[in-house]
Amino acid sequence: MKVSNITDVEKFFKVVDSCKGRVELVTGEGDRLNLKSQLTKYVSLATIFSNGEIPELELVASDAEDVEKLMDFMLNG
């Protein structure tokens, strides 16, 4: 799923952390990074979050309930 215009990065990661299964960021090169990993959050994504907003990401969630959580976040904040 593609997500865009995430302005509350902290809340976004709280939703990701609450997910049961894997939530992965798909990079432009096709690599998949585990967003529940602290290392990924602080090192791999530093450039994306440099201005405090996430313009667009492609995410893959392994659990249907997690997809619903992420969709709810995108629709309702």
C-alpha positions in Angstrom: 0.0 0.0 0.0 1.2 3.5 -0.7 0.9 6.0 2.1 1.5 9.7 1.8 1.7 13.0 3.7 2.4 11.6 7.1 2.9 14.7 9.3 2.8 13.0 12.7 5.8 10.7 12.4 5.7 9.8 16.1 2.1 8.7 15.9 2.8 6.8 12.7 5.5 4.7 14.5 3.2 4.1 17.4 0.7 2.6 15.0 3.5 0.5 13.4 4.7 -0.7 16.8 1.2 -1.8 17.7 1.0 -4.0 14.7 1.1 -7.8 15.3 3.0 -8.8 12.1 5.8 -7.4 10.0 5.4 -3.9 8.5 8.0 -3.2 5.9 9.0 -0.2 3.9 9.7 -0.9 0.2 12.6 1.2 -1.0 12.9 2.6 -4.5 15.4 -0.2 -5.2 12.9 -2.9 -4.1 14.5 -3.6 -0.8 12.2 -4.3 2.2 13.1 -2.7 5.5 11.4 -3.8 8.8 9.8 -0.6 10.2 9.4 -2.3 13.6 13.2 -2.4 13.9 14.7 0.4 16.0 17.8 0.4 13.9 15.8 0.9 10.7 13.9 3.8 12.3 17.0 5.7 13.4 19.5 4.9 10.7 18.0 3.8 7.4 15.1 6.3 7.4 16.9 9.4 8.7 16.9 11.1 5.3 13.2 10.5 4.7 12.3 12.1 8.0 14.8 15.0 7.8 12.1 17.7 7.5 9.6 16.1 10.0 7.2 14.9 7.3 7.0 11.7 5.2 5.9 12.6 1.7 5.2 9.1 0.4 6.1 5.5 1.3 5.2 2.1 0.0 4.4 -0.3 2.9 3.8 -4.0 3.1 1.9 -5.4 6.1 1.8 -9.1 6.7 -1.4 -9.2 8.8 -4.8 -8.1 7.6 -5.6 -6.4 10.9 -2.4 -4.4 10.6 -3.5 -3.2 7.2 -6.7 -2.0 8.7 -4.8 -0.1 11.5 -2.5 1.6 9.0 -5.5 2.5 6.8 -7.3 3.9 9.8 -4.3 6.0 10.6 -4.1 7.3 7.1 -7.8 8.2 7.0 -8.3 9.5 10.5 -4.9 10.4 11.8 
